[in-house]
């Protein structure tokens, strides 16, 4: 499996986990929530909202258009801090995000 396929599969796993744990929303936040200039829109969106409404769609758009994927990033460290112990799906989400991050921090092709 190449990097793009692996990333897409991981995004689908993240979405499925959010849905399974009732963290996937049926309606989007107000438009103002998307105008934040803070990383992860931390002042306007909950952590799972950022994944659903910004990160996952943008990554799918890059994959769909065969655009270059980011060279290096890590989002799991933010979620380690943002999701308190006991938060729904915290541990499984951290695991999934760490696996995703590995595709952008290690030489995997």
C-alpha positions as CSV (number, residue, x, y, z in Angstrom):
1,X,0.0,0.0,0.0
2,X,1.4,3.4,-0.9
3,X,1.5,6.4,1.4
4,X,-1.6,8.1,-0.1
5,X,-3.7,4.9,0.2
6,X,-2.5,4.3,3.8
7,X,-3.3,7.9,4.8
8,X,-6.8,7.6,3.2
9,X,-7.4,4.4,5.1
10,X,-6.3,5.9,8.4
11,X,-8.6,8.9,7.8
12,X,-11.5,6.5,7.3
13,X,-10.6,4.7,10.5
14,X,-10.6,8.0,12.4
15,X,-13.9,8.9,11.0
16,X,-15.4,5.5,11.8
17,X,-14.2,5.7,15.3
18,X,-15.6,9.2,15.8
19,X,-19.0,7.9,14.5
20,X,-18.8,4.8,16.6
21,X,-18.3,6.9,19.7
22,X,-21.0,9.4,18.8
23,X,-18.5,12.2,18.3
24,X,-19.4,12.8,14.6
25,X,-21.8,15.7,14.2
26,X,-24.7,15.9,11.8
27,X,-24.6,19.7,11.3
28,X,-21.5,21.9,10.9
29,X,-20.7,24.6,13.4
30,X,-21.5,28.3,12.5
31,X,-19.4,29.8,9.8
32,X,-17.6,32.0,12.3
33,X,-16.0,28.9,13.9
34,X,-14.0,28.4,10.8
35,X,-12.4,31.9,10.8
36,X,-10.2,31.2,13.7
37,X,-6.5,32.0,13.3
38,X,-5.5,29.7,16.2
39,X,-3.9,26.3,15.5
40,X,-6.6,23.6,15.5
41,X,-9.2,26.4,15.8
42,X,-8.8,25.8,19.5
43,X,-10.8,28.9,20.3
44,X,-13.8,28.1,18.2
45,X,-14.0,24.3,17.7
46,X,-13.8,21.3,20.0
47,X,-10.9,18.9,19.1
48,X,-13.2,16.4,17.4
49,X,-14.9,19.1,15.5
50,X,-11.6,20.2,14.0
51,X,-10.9,16.7,12.8
52,X,-14.3,16.3,11.3
53,X,-14.8,19.8,9.7
54,X,-11.3,20.8,8.8
55,X,-8.6,18.2,8.9
56,X,-10.3,15.2,7.4
57,X,-12.0,17.1,4.5
58,X,-8.7,18.9,3.7
59,X,-6.7,15.7,3.7
60,X,-9.3,14.0,1.4
61,X,-9.2,17.0,-0.9
62,X,-5.4,16.7,-1.2
63,X,-5.7,13.0,-1.9
64,X,-8.6,13.4,-4.4
65,X,-6.6,16.0,-6.4
66,X,-3.4,14.0,-6.2
67,X,-1.8,17.1,-4.6
68,X,1.3,16.7,-2.5
69,X,0.7,15.7,1.0
70,X,2.3,17.7,3.9
71,X,5.9,16.8,4.5
72,X,5.9,16.7,8.2
73,X,3.4,17.2,11.0
74,X,2.1,15.7,14.2
75,X,-1.4,16.2,15.5
76,X,-1.4,13.5,18.2
77,X,0.5,15.6,20.7
78,X,-2.3,18.3,20.7
79,X,-4.9,15.6,21.3
80,X,-2.9,14.2,24.2
81,X,-3.4,17.5,25.9
82,X,-6.8,18.6,24.5
83,X,-8.6,15.4,25.4
84,X,-8.9,14.8,29.1
85,X,-8.6,11.3,30.5
86,X,-12.0,9.7,30.3
87,X,-13.0,11.7,27.2
88,X,-15.0,9.5,24.8
89,X,-12.7,7.4,22.6
90,X,-9.5,9.2,23.9
91,X,-7.2,6.2,23.9
92,X,-8.3,4.8,20.6
93,X,-8.2,8.2,18.9
94,X,-4.7,8.9,20.3
95,X,-3.5,5.6,18.8
96,X,-5.1,6.3,15.4
97,X,-3.6,9.8,15.3
98,X,-0.2,8.6,16.3
99,X,-0.4,6.0,13.5
100,X,-1.4,8.8,11.1
101,X,1.4,11.0,12.3
102,X,3.9,8.3,11.6
103,X,3.2,8.6,7.9
104,X,4.4,12.2,8.1
105,X,7.3,11.9,10.5
106,X,8.9,8.7,9.3
107,X,10.2,7.6,5.9
108,X,7.3,5.4,4.9
109,X,6.7,4.9,1.2
